[in-house]
Amino acid sequence: MNANGPRGPSPSPSPDAPPASACAPVRTCVGCRGTGERSVLLRAVLDRTDADDARLVVDVARSLPGRGAWVHPDLRCVDLAERRRAWSRALRGPSVIDAGAVRAHVLGEEADERSQRPVTTGTTHGAGRTARTVDKEAGQKPMGTR
Ligand SMILES: [Zn+2]
């Protein structure tokens, strides 16, 4: 269920790190150039395993070594960064970088939000059933007392 899953056990955050609420570290989005908290933005790093095919990978745990680029989990920001070649500038990479993995990650998060809605409807169903049961009991009580 957690997005951290596929990457295996993530290293525990450094004990020196201040609590997020005290002084949240702020990063700049490579797409819209807006700022956001480190915990809100996605971190993308360049996968250099294949020198001829530069592609981005999402650093889900925000702990991979090397240069990272930060972007809002928003398709508009991912596209903007691609059009401005901001990925290359931020990561010192080639002029064309495949941001497909980041895009897929953002799309996946949006799909998750959508799939959670039917669950909420189910809860409403249960509440309706409970209300009916309470109604029945309320109707029986006066008869039982008399
Ligand atoms: Zn942005």
Residues whose N, C-alpha, C, O or C-beta is under 5 A from the ligand:
A	BS01	ZN	C29 G31 C32 R33 H72 C77
